[in-house]
Amino acid sequence: MRFLLLFLTLGLAAWAQEGPPPDLSPEVFRIARELRCPVCQGESTAESNAGVAVEMRRLIAEMLEEGKTREEIKAFFVERYGEWILYEPPRRGLTLWVWVLPVVGIFLLGLGLFAHFRPHKPLPQELLEEAERRLKEPPS
Amino acid sequence: MRGLWFLLPLALAGLFWWGMQRDPRELPSVLAKERRPAPDFALPLLPPYREAWGETFRLGEYLGKKPIVLNFWASWCFPACYEEAPILEAAWRRHRERVLFLGVNVQDREPEALRFIDQFGLTFPNVFDPRGRVGVDYGMYGVPETFFIDQEGRVLARHAGAVDQATLERYLKEMLP
């Protein structure tokens, strides 16, 4: 019985793994992951099953076969869709701020924390003595 | 220096406000923005148009001669493609002497595409592109999408979504000399 159960579990696991074998090389998906799927919201071309995304993967595979580099392939899509198609915003122009602002933010936070926690200068001696004296004085 | 701290929240508020004014769904067409020459393609015509237009349709043969209205559609694109089909057909009948209308059926099955054509009695030529490769060349996002190509063969405008009569007439007026 136990043997049968084991057999069944393993069999089911193997069955679940079945499905269409990946006909495109992992490199295709590595490039596709850096490109946006034009028709979906927040999905890359690697994940989406939309017709355009499938066709884009095929195009990437074809271009790789032609010996094009990753940069050339990405440029092909930027040429047609604009820089919007890239998941990672380019580090220049307006989108440079996306890269710079977090660093600026962390710097400002550090500055604020330093200002908050830095050891304060002790009060002048005469002020401390004055405070001591007033505390000892009976309230009038 | 201390007095300048209030500028930071102000700058952030400004950035936020500017972000709110932007339309994230607005997807500018690279082709239309730079008025680039329309990419050429050759695709098989769907059976009903073969007699009049031949087996394959090469856009390059018509580019630079007449303004072209290039419409991408699919039979599964409901309701947008169904809304604009009669409008496109009516406009084609009115302007067929001066403007070429071309439908590109993308990512579809032929019988369903033929049913769609039959349903609306589309008389302008329609080509079949089940892979949707031409769409990528035009930087198409999703059907329906219409590209307006001027007399010089340059992309003048791209309209995403169903095109209504007033919009279509406006683009046609812009295209026609």
Interface residues (C-beta under 8 A of the other chain):
Chain A: P38 V39 G51 V52 E55 M56 R58 L59 F77 E79 R80 Y81 G82 W84 L108
Chain B: L8 L27 P28 V30 L31 V106 Q107 R131 G132 R133 G135 V136 D137 Y138 G139 M140 Y141 G142
